[in-house]
């Protein structure tokens, strides 16, 4: 059996499809784990269903509609209100329709009077900042349950595009800059969603790393660099999460569009990685019929976002006249049916039961995620947690008296109770700018006897006068980011830098609480006592912020993305294409940094960041001892002891980086693994981390294999990318393995 294809040899009805797939996908290594009995049964079931379908029924399975009225076209019959998509079912064969919802943060809704209100997780970048895969799973299981109770069986998340471009408007949806961290966290989110018999969609495949010109830009990158960066993140997420669907991206990659890129779809995804599910297009990312079908696109999504219904009548004609083999159409349909069957959507039909959603319990799940996501970046003289005897607190800016910010675009989850701050930001999509109900100021007031004074921060001089009389000042600073637009600069918008500078000059005990979707520059950082990154904290986010600021819980988040000192430290100091007219085609050269994304670029160039990848402070202290490492099964096993040497409970996040002694890697070191440990004061525990072999290897494009060079490897135990604690050296023999193996 060719491992890139979905069925065993017993699937006689699809023998032609197997032959077609074998001819159009590169040879692949055997999957790393034997298929389960359930997966085998799903393959055979899909084969049987396809053999019973008419041509028109098959076409209906690969052509998806937008679920909401758009461009004068009414929503299709059967679609759920304000939904992302709908694909017809086949009642006579027991094949369910597909009801699609955005996105990875919660059950999103198209804006309008019928927008559904649901629980919002913190931003994806916030979940990545927890460095806690279990929280990623639990949060995604919660939103997957809400999706199911809302009548959806396909969810268009999780998202794993690397943060190559820190100003990317969608970085808030994603999981950071490192492929290991990003892939593991996104993989757990996929597992969580699919634990509800809801298909999860991994996106956006691939290199959709900026919004500027996303429909027209051409990413230039060599395959080896991609395999060790962006593609490795996707590969790990697929291995860990087994998503039923992968969404191909808007942009072009080395020429072809993502949704008609034979190399990425047939060779890498379905060939090398043996992916069994289906590829759907992003909304408006399909550009052809025959080239896209032959290149590996299995389902056109969201029509009429595309210019033509490429996979409707045109695909039927192409099959009838032989331009697209019947076997290829069968393969497309079989992959969709495999995903629906393997992940339970066929056997567990959905129906709308929104009254059964336990919003209180779900809010607590979101809050737990937000609490571990909050990163304490600076804490001079232990200004935090807020002392119990503090008398006067000034709270300034960021609508902290009303709500917490969320990111915009297709990921937008509308809150129960309505928007806390109306009429902010753009009225049209990707707006509105939504503040979720829940006031950080009120949450703090419930936890302190201090007198709290509020100022909106719109007048910096007036805010400074309020600040001057306080024992502690909390400035809430915001940066709204969204799909469809990058931020032009990493500076805080709306003159907030000047506000913070004025307040800090008036009161040295100023703490800045950031709600942002990207890193931001901080020209005032040396003048403030504390900096807290709260991201977009989701439902119950105000409670989470208050609990961390008051010390009810430890500050245990760690940065999943480097905060630069200035934009001239980036591979592209200015966003490519940002000054070009709309719809201009242009290139983005990722070969500048290759696989050296984020902290690897900073290491390579010797740049000192503002705050390093992995950085984050705690309210207690930890001691790391007894670092040991040994070669095992072609990789490295690392062990060390972690002790809480402080006076209160806290959570440590020890990180293990690896470096090849004397080797020409893309950068001096790579993240090889990590642990997260909750420890009471005085407690200690031994951690064990096994390094993913791919983080020790170089991908060789000529042989299509991973290669670990013989020699010495340095294992670096650290608390951040720039904060090593201990080092040990291990000698490894040479090893190589296939592109789809580990």
C-alpha positions as CSV (number, residue, x, y, z in Angstrom):
1,X,0.0,0.0,0.0
2,X,1.3,3.4,-0.8
3,X,1.4,5.2,2.6
4,X,0.3,8.6,1.2
5,X,-3.1,7.2,0.3
6,X,-6.1,6.5,2.5
7,X,-7.1,2.8,1.8
8,X,-5.8,-0.7,2.1
9,X,-5.5,-3.2,-0.8
10,X,-8.9,-4.7,0.1
11,X,-10.6,-1.5,-1.1
12,X,-11.2,-2.8,-4.6
13,X,-13.6,-0.1,-5.5
14,X,-10.8,2.5,-5.2
15,X,-8.0,0.6,-6.9
16,X,-7.9,3.2,-9.6
17,X,-7.7,6.0,-7.0
18,X,-4.7,4.2,-5.4
19,X,-3.0,4.0,-8.8
20,X,-3.6,7.7,-9.4
21,X,-2.2,8.7,-6.0
22,X,0.9,6.6,-6.5
23,X,1.6,8.3,-9.7
24,X,1.2,11.8,-8.3
25,X,2.9,11.6,-4.9
26,X,6.6,11.0,-4.2
27,X,7.6,7.8,-2.5
28,X,7.2,8.1,1.3
29,X,8.4,6.3,4.3
30,X,6.0,4.1,6.2
31,X,4.0,6.0,8.8
32,X,5.8,6.1,12.2
33,X,2.9,4.2,13.9
34,X,0.8,1.3,12.6
35,X,-2.7,2.4,11.6
36,X,-5.3,1.7,14.3
37,X,-8.1,-0.7,13.7
38,X,-10.5,2.3,13.8
39,X,-8.5,4.0,11.1
40,X,-8.5,0.9,9.0
41,X,-12.3,0.6,9.4
42,X,-12.7,4.3,8.5
43,X,-10.7,3.7,5.3
44,X,-12.7,0.7,4.2
45,X,-16.0,2.4,5.1
46,X,-15.0,5.4,3.0
47,X,-14.1,3.2,0.1
48,X,-17.5,1.5,0.3
49,X,-19.4,4.8,0.4
50,X,-17.5,6.2,-2.6
51,X,-18.3,3.1,-4.6
52,X,-22.0,3.7,-4.0
53,X,-22.0,7.4,-5.0
54,X,-23.1,9.0,-8.2
55,X,-20.8,11.6,-10.0
56,X,-23.1,14.4,-8.9
57,X,-23.0,13.2,-5.3
58,X,-19.2,13.2,-5.4
59,X,-19.0,16.7,-6.8
60,X,-21.4,17.8,-4.0
61,X,-18.9,16.5,-1.4
62,X,-15.9,18.5,-2.8
63,X,-17.7,21.9,-3.3
64,X,-18.4,24.0,-0.2
65,X,-20.4,27.1,0.3
66,X,-20.0,30.1,2.5
67,X,-22.6,29.7,5.3
68,X,-23.7,33.4,5.3
69,X,-25.2,35.7,2.7
70,X,-22.3,37.2,0.6
71,X,-22.0,39.2,-2.6
72,X,-25.7,39.1,-3.1
73,X,-25.8,35.3,-2.8
74,X,-28.1,33.9,-0.1
75,X,-26.8,31.4,2.4
76,X,-27.3,27.9,1.2
77,X,-30.3,25.9,2.4
78,X,-29.3,24.0,5.5
79,X,-26.5,26.3,6.6
80,X,-26.4,27.5,10.2
81,X,-26.9,31.3,10.6
82,X,-23.8,33.5,10.4
83,X,-21.6,30.4,9.9
84,X,-18.4,29.9,8.0
85,X,-19.4,27.1,5.6
86,X,-21.7,24.3,4.5
87,X,-21.3,21.2,2.4
88,X,-24.3,19.1,1.4
89,X,-24.7,15.6,2.8
90,X,-26.1,12.5,1.2
91,X,-29.1,11.3,3.2
92,X,-29.5,8.0,1.4
93,X,-26.0,6.9,2.3
94,X,-26.1,8.3,5.8
95,X,-23.4,10.9,5.0
96,X,-23.9,14.0,7.2
97,X,-23.7,17.5,5.9
98,X,-20.6,19.4,7.0
99,X,-21.4,22.5,9.1
100,X,-18.2,24.6,9.4
101,X,-17.4,27.2,12.0
102,X,-14.4,29.4,12.7
103,X,-12.0,29.2,14.5
104,X,-9.2,28.2,17.0
105,X,-10.2,30.5,19.9
106,X,-13.9,29.6,20.1
107,X,-17.1,29.3,18.1
108,X,-16.8,32.4,16.0
109,X,-19.6,34.1,14.1
110,X,-19.9,36.2,11.1
111,X,-20.9,39.7,12.3
112,X,-24.6,40.7,12.3
113,X,-27.8,40.6,14.3
114,X,-27.7,36.8,14.5
115,X,-24.1,36.6,15.7
116,X,-23.9,33.8,18.2
117,X,-22.4,34.5,21.6
118,X,-20.0,31.9,23.0
119,X,-17.0,31.3,25.3
120,X,-13.7,32.8,24.1
121,X,-10.3,31.2,24.9
122,X,-7.3,33.5,25.2
123,X,-5.6,34.2,21.9
124,X,-3.6,31.3,20.4
125,X,-0.3,33.1,21.2
126,X,-1.5,33.3,24.8
127,X,-2.1,29.5,25.0
128,X,1.4,29.0,23.5
129,X,2.7,31.3,26.3
130,X,1.5,28.8,28.9
131,X,4.0,26.2,27.6
132,X,1.4,23.7,28.9
133,X,0.2,21.2,26.4
134,X,-2.5,19.9,28.8
135,X,-4.1,23.4,29.0
136,X,-4.0,23.6,25.2
137,X,-5.9,20.3,25.0
138,X,-8.4,21.2,27.7
139,X,-9.2,24.6,26.2
140,X,-9.7,23.2,22.7
141,X,-11.8,20.4,24.1
142,X,-14.0,23.0,25.6
143,X,-14.5,25.1,22.4
144,X,-14.9,21.8,20.5
145,X,-17.8,20.9,22.8
146,X,-19.4,24.3,22.3
147,X,-19.0,23.9,18.5
148,X,-20.8,20.6,18.7
149,X,-23.6,21.9,20.9
150,X,-23.9,24.8,18.4
151,X,-24.5,22.3,15.6
152,X,-21.1,22.3,14.0
153,X,-19.0,19.2,13.0
154,X,-16.0,20.9,11.4
155,X,-14.0,23.6,13.2
156,X,-11.5,25.7,11.2
157,X,-8.6,25.6,13.7
158,X,-5.9,25.1,15.0
159,X,-3.4,27.4,13.5
160,X,0.4,26.9,13.4
161,X,1.9,29.5,11.1
162,X,5.3,30.5,12.5
163,X,5.8,34.2,13.6
164,X,8.4,35.0,10.9
165,X,6.9,38.4,10.6
166,X,6.3,39.8,14.1
167,X,3.9,42.5,12.7
168,X,1.6,39.8,11.2
169,X,-2.0,40.7,12.1
170,X,-2.8,37.1,12.7
171,X,0.0,36.2,15.0
172,X,-2.4,36.3,17.9
173,X,-4.2,33.2,16.4
174,X,-1.0,31.2,16.1
175,X,1.5,29.5,18.5
176,X,4.8,31.4,18.3
177,X,8.1,31.3,16.5
178,X,9.6,27.9,17.3
179,X,8.5,24.8,15.3
180,X,8.6,22.4,18.3
181,X,6.6,24.6,20.7
182,X,4.2,25.7,18.0
183,X,3.6,22.2,16.6
184,X,3.1,20.6,20.0
185,X,0.7,23.2,21.2
186,X,-1.3,23.3,18.0
187,X,-1.3,19.5,17.9
188,X,-2.9,19.4,21.4
189,X,-5.5,22.0,20.3
190,X,-6.4,19.7,17.4
191,X,-6.7,16.7,19.7
192,X,-8.9,18.7,22.0
193,X,-11.3,19.8,19.3
194,X,-11.6,16.3,17.8
195,X,-12.3,14.7,21.2
196,X,-15.8,15.9,20.5
197,X,-16.3,14.1,17.2
198,X,-15.7,17.4,15.5
199,X,-13.1,17.6,12.7
200,X,-10.3,20.1,13.3
201,X,-8.6,21.9,10.4
202,X,-4.9,22.7,10.6
203,X,-4.1,26.0,8.9
204,X,-2.7,27.8,6.9
205,X,-0.5,25.5,4.9
206,X,2.0,27.0,4.3
207,X,4.1,30.2,4.9
208,X,1.0,32.4,5.3
209,X,3.1,34.5,7.7
210,X,1.9,38.0,6.8
211,X,-1.4,39.5,5.9
212,X,-0.1,42.3,3.7
213,X,-0.6,41.1,0.1
214,X,-1.6,37.6,1.3
215,X,-3.6,36.8,-1.8
216,X,-0.8,37.8,-4.2
217,X,2.7,37.5,-2.6
218,X,5.1,34.8,-3.5
219,X,7.2,33.3,-0.8
220,X,10.7,32.3,-1.8
221,X,12.2,29.6,0.4
222,X,14.3,26.5,-0.3
223,X,12.7,23.3,0.8
224,X,15.4,22.3,3.4
225,X,15.0,25.6,5.3
226,X,11.2,25.2,5.2
227,X,11.4,21.6,6.4
228,X,13.4,22.7,9.5
229,X,11.0,25.6,10.3
230,X,7.5,26.3,9.1
231,X,6.9,22.8,7.7
232,X,8.3,21.1,10.8
233,X,5.7,22.9,12.9
234,X,2.9,21.5,10.6
235,X,4.5,18.1,10.6
236,X,4.6,17.9,14.4
237,X,1.1,19.2,14.7
238,X,-0.2,16.5,12.3
239,X,1.7,13.8,14.1
240,X,0.4,14.9,17.5
241,X,-3.2,15.9,16.6
242,X,-4.1,13.9,13.5
243,X,-6.3,16.7,12.1
244,X,-9.1,15.5,9.7
245,X,-8.4,18.5,7.4
246,X,-5.6,20.8,6.4
247,X,-6.4,24.2,5.0
248,X,-4.1,25.5,2.2
249,X,-3.1,29.1,2.2
250,X,-3.8,32.2,0.1
251,X,-0.2,33.0,-0.8
252,X,2.1,31.6,-3.5
253,X,5.1,29.5,-2.6
254,X,8.0,29.4,-5.1
255,X,5.6,30.2,-7.8
256,X,2.3,28.2,-7.5
257,X,-0.5,29.1,-5.1
258,X,-0.7,27.2,-1.9
259,X,-3.9,25.5,-3.0
260,X,-2.4,24.3,-6.3
261,X,1.1,23.6,-5.1
262,X,2.0,20.0,-6.1
263,X,5.2,20.0,-4.0
264,X,3.5,21.0,-0.8
265,X,0.3,19.1,-1.2
266,X,1.2,15.9,-3.0
267,X,4.8,15.4,-2.3
268,X,5.3,16.7,1.3
269,X,1.9,16.4,2.9
270,X,0.3,13.4,1.3
271,X,3.6,11.8,0.2
272,X,6.4,12.2,2.8
273,X,4.1,12.7,5.8
274,X,1.5,10.1,4.7
275,X,-1.4,12.4,5.6
276,X,-4.8,10.6,5.2
277,X,-7.2,13.5,5.6
278,X,-8.3,16.1,3.1
279,X,-7.1,19.5,2.0
280,X,-9.6,22.3,1.9
281,X,-9.0,25.7,0.4
282,X,-9.1,28.9,2.4
283,X,-12.0,31.2,1.6
284,X,-11.0,32.7,-1.7
285,X,-7.8,30.7,-2.1
286,X,-8.9,28.5,-5.0
287,X,-7.8,29.7,-8.4
288,X,-8.4,26.8,-10.9
289,X,-10.1,23.5,-11.5
290,X,-7.7,21.0,-13.2
291,X,-4.4,22.3,-11.8
292,X,-5.7,22.5,-8.3
293,X,-7.4,19.0,-8.4
294,X,-4.2,17.4,-9.8
295,X,-2.0,19.3,-7.3
296,X,-3.8,17.9,-4.3
297,X,-6.7,20.2,-3.4
298,X,-9.6,18.0,-2.2
299,X,-12.3,20.5,-1.4
300,X,-13.1,24.1,-2.6
301,X,-14.4,26.0,0.4
302,X,-16.5,29.1,1.0
303,X,-17.9,29.8,-2.5
304,X,-18.6,32.6,-3.6
305,X,-15.4,33.9,-2.1
306,X,-13.6,32.4,-5.1
307,X,-14.0,34.0,-8.5
308,X,-15.5,30.8,-9.9
309,X,-17.2,27.6,-8.7
310,X,-14.1,25.6,-9.8
311,X,-15.0,22.3,-8.1
312,X,-18.7,22.4,-9.1
313,X,-19.8,22.1,-12.8
314,X,-16.3,22.7,-14.1
315,X,-14.8,19.8,-12.1
316,X,-17.6,17.5,-13.2
317,X,-16.9,18.4,-16.9
318,X,-13.1,17.9,-16.3
319,X,-13.8,14.4,-14.9
320,X,-16.2,13.5,-17.7
321,X,-13.7,14.5,-20.4
322,X,-10.7,12.9,-18.6
323,X,-8.7,16.0,-17.7
324,X,-9.1,15.0,-14.1
325,X,-9.2,11.2,-13.7
326,X,-12.2,9.7,-12.0
327,X,-9.8,8.0,-9.6
328,X,-8.6,11.5,-8.5
329,X,-12.2,12.6,-7.7
330,X,-12.7,9.3,-5.8
331,X,-9.6,10.0,-3.8
332,X,-10.8,13.5,-3.0
333,X,-14.1,12.2,-1.7
334,X,-12.6,9.3,0.1
335,X,-10.3,11.6,2.1
336,X,-13.2,13.7,3.2
337,X,-15.2,10.6,4.2
338,X,-12.2,9.1,6.0
339,X,-11.9,12.3,8.1
340,X,-15.6,12.3,9.0
341,X,-15.6,8.6,9.8
342,X,-12.3,8.4,11.7
343,X,-13.1,11.4,13.9
344,X,-16.7,10.4,14.7
345,X,-18.7,12.9,12.7
346,X,-20.5,10.2,10.7
347,X,-21.6,8.2,13.7
348,X,-22.3,11.1,16.1
349,X,-24.6,13.5,14.2
350,X,-24.8,17.0,15.5
351,X,-27.8,19.0,16.4
352,X,-28.1,22.5,18.0
353,X,-28.2,22.1,21.8
354,X,-26.8,25.5,22.8
355,X,-29.0,25.5,25.9
356,X,-26.8,22.7,27.3
357,X,-23.6,24.8,27.2
358,X,-22.2,25.3,30.7
359,X,-20.8,28.8,30.3
360,X,-19.7,29.0,33.9
361,X,-17.6,25.9,33.8
362,X,-16.3,26.9,30.3
363,X,-15.3,30.3,31.6
364,X,-13.2,28.7,34.3
365,X,-11.4,26.6,31.7
366,X,-10.6,29.8,29.7
367,X,-9.5,31.6,32.8
368,X,-7.1,28.8,33.8
369,X,-5.5,29.1,30.3
370,X,-5.3,32.9,30.6
371,X,-3.7,32.7,34.1
372,X,-0.8,30.5,32.9
373,X,-0.5,32.6,29.7
374,X,0.3,35.9,31.5
375,X,4.0,36.7,31.3
376,X,5.7,38.8,33.9
377,X,8.4,40.5,31.9
378,X,9.8,42.9,34.5
379,X,9.4,43.2,38.2
380,X,11.7,45.8,39.7
381,X,11.8,45.8,43.5
382,X,9.0,43.2,43.6
383,X,6.4,45.8,42.7
384,X,4.2,42.7,42.0
385,X,2.3,41.0,43.4
386,X,0.4,43.9,44.7
387,X,1.1,44.3,48.4
388,X,-1.8,43.6,50.7
389,X,-1.1,46.9,52.5
390,X,-1.1,49.1,49.4
391,X,-3.4,52.1,50.1
392,X,-3.8,53.8,46.7
393,X,-3.9,52.3,43.2
394,X,-4.3,54.3,40.0
395,X,-5.6,52.4,37.0
396,X,-5.1,54.1,33.7
397,X,-6.2,53.4,30.1
398,X,-7.1,50.4,28.0
399,X,-10.8,50.5,29.0
400,X,-9.8,48.5,32.1
401,X,-12.9,49.8,33.8
402,X,-15.1,47.9,31.3
403,X,-13.5,44.9,29.6
404,X,-10.6,43.1,28.0
405,X,-9.5,43.2,24.3
406,X,-9.8,40.5,21.7
407,X,-8.3,40.0,18.2
408,X,-10.3,40.6,15.0
409,X,-11.3,38.9,11.8
410,X,-12.6,35.4,11.2
411,X,-11.4,34.3,14.7
412,X,-13.7,36.8,16.5
413,X,-15.8,35.2,19.2
414,X,-18.8,37.4,20.2
415,X,-19.2,37.5,24.0
416,X,-22.3,36.8,26.0
417,X,-23.7,40.0,27.3
418,X,-22.6,42.0,24.3
419,X,-19.5,44.2,23.7
420,X,-18.2,46.0,26.7
421,X,-16.9,48.9,24.7
422,X,-19.0,49.7,21.5
423,X,-18.0,51.7,18.5
424,X,-14.3,51.1,18.7
425,X,-12.2,50.3,15.6
426,X,-13.5,49.7,12.1
427,X,-17.2,49.2,11.6
428,X,-16.6,46.9,8.6
429,X,-14.8,43.5,8.6
430,X,-12.3,42.6,10.0
431,X,-13.9,44.7,12.7
432,X,-15.6,45.4,15.0
433,X,-13.1,45.8,17.7
434,X,-14.5,43.7,20.5
435,X,-13.9,44.1,24.2
436,X,-15.1,41.2,26.2
437,X,-17.2,42.0,29.3
438,X,-15.3,41.8,32.6
439,X,-13.5,44.7,34.1
440,X,-9.9,44.2,35.4
441,X,-10.5,47.2,37.6
442,X,-13.5,45.7,39.2
443,X,-11.8,42.3,39.6
444,X,-8.9,44.1,41.4
445,X,-11.3,46.1,43.5
446,X,-12.8,42.8,44.8
447,X,-9.3,41.7,45.9
448,X,-7.9,44.7,47.6
449,X,-8.9,47.2,50.3
450,X,-6.9,50.0,48.5
451,X,-8.6,53.0,47.1
452,X,-8.7,52.7,43.3
453,X,-8.7,55.8,41.1
454,X,-9.6,55.5,37.4
455,X,-8.4,57.6,34.4
456,X,-9.1,56.8,30.8
457,X,-5.6,57.8,29.7
458,X,-6.7,60.0,26.8
459,X,-5.0,63.0,28.3
460,X,-1.4,62.1,29.2
461,X,-0.8,65.1,31.4
462,X,-4.1,64.6,33.4
463,X,-3.3,60.9,33.8
464,X,0.2,61.8,35.1
465,X,-1.4,63.9,37.8
466,X,-3.6,61.0,38.9
467,X,-0.6,58.7,38.9
468,X,1.5,61.0,41.1
469,X,-0.7,60.5,44.1
470,X,-0.8,56.7,44.0
471,X,1.3,54.0,45.7
472,X,1.1,51.9,42.6
473,X,0.0,52.7,39.0
474,X,-1.4,50.2,36.6
475,X,-1.4,51.4,33.0
476,X,-3.4,49.1,30.7
477,X,-2.0,49.4,27.2
478,X,-3.6,47.8,24.1
479,X,-2.8,46.9,20.6
480,X,-5.6,45.6,18.4
481,X,-4.5,43.2,15.7
482,X,-6.7,41.3,13.2
483,X,-6.9,39.2,10.1
484,X,-6.4,41.0,6.7
485,X,-4.0,43.7,8.0
486,X,-0.6,43.8,9.5
487,X,0.4,46.4,12.1
488,X,2.8,48.8,10.3
489,X,5.0,49.1,13.4
490,X,5.6,47.3,16.7
491,X,5.1,50.5,18.6
492,X,2.0,50.8,20.7
493,X,-0.7,52.7,18.7
494,X,-2.6,55.9,19.7
495,X,0.2,57.7,21.5
496,X,0.3,55.2,24.3
497,X,4.1,55.3,24.5
498,X,3.8,58.9,25.4
499,X,1.1,58.2,28.0
500,X,3.3,55.6,29.7
501,X,6.3,57.8,29.7
502,X,4.4,60.7,31.3
503,X,2.9,58.4,33.9
504,X,6.2,56.7,34.7
505,X,7.9,60.1,35.1
506,X,5.2,61.0,37.6
507,X,5.4,57.7,39.5
508,X,8.3,55.3,39.5
509,X,6.1,52.5,40.7
510,X,4.3,52.1,37.4
511,X,3.3,48.7,36.0
512,X,2.3,48.4,32.4
513,X,-0.2,45.6,31.6
514,X,-0.2,44.8,27.9
515,X,-3.0,43.4,25.9
516,X,-1.5,42.8,22.5
517,X,-1.4,40.3,19.7
518,X,2.3,40.7,18.9
519,X,5.5,41.8,20.6
520,X,5.7,45.6,21.1
521,X,8.7,47.9,21.5
522,X,9.0,49.7,24.8
523,X,10.9,53.0,24.8
524,X,9.8,53.5,28.4
525,X,10.9,50.1,29.7
526,X,13.7,51.4,31.9
527,X,11.5,54.0,33.5
528,X,8.7,51.6,34.7
529,X,8.8,49.2,37.6
530,X,6.9,46.3,36.0
531,X,5.7,45.0,32.7
532,X,3.1,42.3,32.3
533,X,2.0,40.7,29.0
534,X,-1.6,39.6,29.2
535,X,-2.2,39.1,25.5
536,X,-5.9,38.8,24.6
537,X,-7.1,36.9,27.7
538,X,-10.5,35.7,26.6
539,X,-13.6,35.1,28.7
540,X,-12.9,35.7,32.4
541,X,-9.7,37.4,31.3
542,X,-10.3,40.2,33.8
543,X,-10.3,37.7,36.6
544,X,-7.1,36.1,35.3
545,X,-5.3,39.4,35.2
546,X,-6.4,40.3,38.7
547,X,-5.4,37.0,40.2
548,X,-1.9,37.2,38.7
549,X,-1.4,40.9,39.7
550,X,-2.5,40.2,43.3
551,X,-0.5,37.0,43.5
552,X,-3.4,34.6,44.0
553,X,-1.6,32.5,41.3
554,X,2.0,32.6,40.2
555,X,3.1,34.4,37.1
556,X,4.0,31.3,35.1
557,X,3.8,32.3,31.4
558,X,6.9,32.4,29.2
559,X,7.3,34.2,25.9
560,X,6.6,32.0,22.8
561,X,8.0,34.9,20.6
562,X,11.0,37.2,20.9
563,X,10.4,40.8,21.7
564,X,12.8,42.9,19.6
565,X,14.4,46.1,20.9
566,X,13.8,47.7,17.6
567,X,12.5,46.7,14.1
568,X,16.0,47.1,12.6
569,X,16.9,43.8,14.3
570,X,14.4,41.9,12.1
571,X,15.2,40.1,8.8
572,X,12.9,42.6,7.2
573,X,12.9,45.9,9.0
574,X,9.9,46.9,6.9
575,X,7.1,44.6,5.9
576,X,7.4,43.6,2.3
577,X,4.7,45.0,0.1
578,X,3.2,47.3,2.7
579,X,3.6,50.4,0.4
580,X,2.5,48.7,-2.8
581,X,-0.9,49.3,-4.5
582,X,-3.6,46.8,-3.7
583,X,-3.4,43.5,-5.7
584,X,0.2,44.0,-6.6
585,X,2.2,40.8,-7.0
586,X,5.5,40.8,-5.1
587,X,8.1,38.4,-3.6
588,X,8.9,37.8,0.0
589,X,12.4,36.3,0.4
590,X,12.4,33.9,3.4
591,X,15.8,32.6,2.3
592,X,17.2,35.7,4.1
593,X,16.7,33.9,7.4
594,X,15.9,30.5,6.1
595,X,15.2,28.3,9.1
596,X,16.6,30.9,11.5
597,X,13.2,32.2,12.7
598,X,12.8,34.3,15.8
599,X,15.4,33.7,18.6
600,X,17.5,31.7,16.1
601,X,17.9,34.9,14.0
602,X,18.8,36.9,17.0
603,X,21.4,34.3,18.1
604,X,22.8,34.1,14.5
605,X,23.2,37.9,14.2
606,X,24.2,38.5,17.8
607,X,21.3,40.8,18.5
608,X,20.2,41.4,22.1
609,X,16.4,41.4,22.2
610,X,14.2,43.4,24.5
611,X,12.9,40.2,26.0
612,X,14.0,36.8,24.8
613,X,12.0,33.8,23.6
614,X,11.2,31.7,26.7
615,X,11.6,34.7,29.1
616,X,9.2,35.1,32.0
617,X,9.6,35.8,35.7
618,X,7.9,34.2,38.7
619,X,6.9,35.3,42.2
620,X,9.2,32.6,43.6
621,X,12.6,31.3,42.7
622,X,13.9,28.0,41.3
623,X,17.2,26.1,41.4
624,X,18.3,23.7,38.7
625,X,20.9,21.0,39.5
626,X,22.2,17.6,38.4
627,X,21.9,18.1,34.7
628,X,22.7,14.8,32.9
629,X,22.2,13.7,29.3
630,X,22.9,10.6,27.4
631,X,22.5,9.3,23.9
632,X,19.5,7.0,23.5
633,X,17.9,5.5,20.4
634,X,19.6,8.0,18.1
635,X,18.5,11.0,20.2
636,X,19.3,12.5,23.6
637,X,17.6,11.9,26.9
638,X,18.0,14.8,29.4
639,X,17.5,14.7,33.2
640,X,17.8,17.4,35.8
641,X,16.4,18.4,39.2
642,X,14.2,21.4,39.8
643,X,13.7,22.9,43.3
644,X,11.4,25.7,44.4
645,X,13.9,27.7,46.5
646,X,11.5,30.5,47.2
647,X,8.8,31.2,49.9
648,X,5.7,30.4,47.9
649,X,4.3,27.9,45.4
650,X,5.0,28.5,41.7
651,X,5.5,27.0,38.3
652,X,8.9,26.5,36.7
653,X,9.4,26.2,32.9
654,X,12.9,24.8,32.4
655,X,13.8,24.8,28.7
656,X,16.4,22.5,27.0
657,X,18.2,23.9,24.0
658,X,20.7,21.9,21.8
659,X,23.7,22.9,19.8
660,X,26.0,21.0,17.4
661,X,29.6,21.6,18.4
662,X,31.5,23.0,15.4
663,X,28.5,22.5,13.0
664,X,26.9,24.8,10.5
665,X,23.3,24.8,11.7
666,X,21.0,27.7,10.6
667,X,21.7,29.2,14.1
668,X,23.7,28.4,17.2
669,X,21.0,26.5,19.0
670,X,17.5,25.1,18.8
671,X,14.8,24.4,21.4
672,X,14.9,20.6,22.0
673,X,12.2,20.3,24.7
674,X,10.9,21.7,28.0
675,X,8.9,20.9,31.1
676,X,6.4,22.8,33.2
677,X,6.3,21.9,36.9
678,X,4.1,23.2,39.8
679,X,6.1,23.1,43.0
680,X,5.3,24.1,46.5
681,X,7.9,26.1,48.4
682,X,10.8,23.9,49.2
683,X,9.6,21.1,47.0
684,X,11.8,19.5,44.2
685,X,11.3,17.1,41.4
686,X,13.3,15.4,38.6
687,X,12.4,16.4,35.1
688,X,13.1,14.2,32.1
689,X,13.1,15.5,28.5
690,X,13.7,13.4,25.4
691,X,14.9,15.5,22.4
692,X,13.0,15.2,19.2
693,X,15.6,13.9,16.7
694,X,14.6,16.4,14.1
695,X,15.9,19.2,16.3
696,X,19.3,17.5,16.1
697,X,19.2,17.0,12.4
698,X,19.6,18.9,9.1
699,X,17.1,18.2,6.3
700,X,18.9,17.2,3.1
701,X,16.9,18.1,0.1
702,X,18.9,16.0,-2.3
703,X,18.2,12.7,-0.5
704,X,14.9,13.8,1.0
705,X,16.1,12.7,4.5
706,X,16.9,14.0,7.9
707,X,20.6,13.6,8.8
708,X,22.2,13.8,12.2
709,X,25.9,14.3,12.0
710,X,28.2,12.3,14.2
711,X,29.9,14.3,16.9
712,X,29.5,16.3,20.1
713,X,26.2,18.0,20.9
714,X,25.8,20.6,23.7
715,X,22.7,20.3,25.9
716,X,21.9,23.7,27.4
717,X,19.4,23.9,30.4
718,X,18.0,27.4,30.4
719,X,15.2,29.5,31.8
720,X,15.0,31.5,28.5
721,X,16.8,31.5,25.1
722,X,19.3,34.0,26.6
723,X,19.5,32.5,30.1
724,X,21.5,29.3,30.3
725,X,21.8,27.6,33.7
726,X,23.9,24.5,33.0
727,X,25.5,22.7,30.0
728,X,26.6,19.2,29.3
729,X,28.0,17.6,26.1
730,X,26.8,14.3,24.5
731,X,28.4,12.4,21.6
732,X,26.0,11.1,19.0
733,X,26.7,8.7,16.1
734,X,25.6,9.6,12.6
735,X,22.0,8.8,11.8
736,X,19.6,9.5,9.0
737,X,15.9,8.9,8.6
738,X,13.1,9.5,6.1
739,X,11.3,12.8,5.7
740,X,8.2,11.4,7.3
741,X,9.9,9.6,10.2
742,X,11.1,10.6,13.6
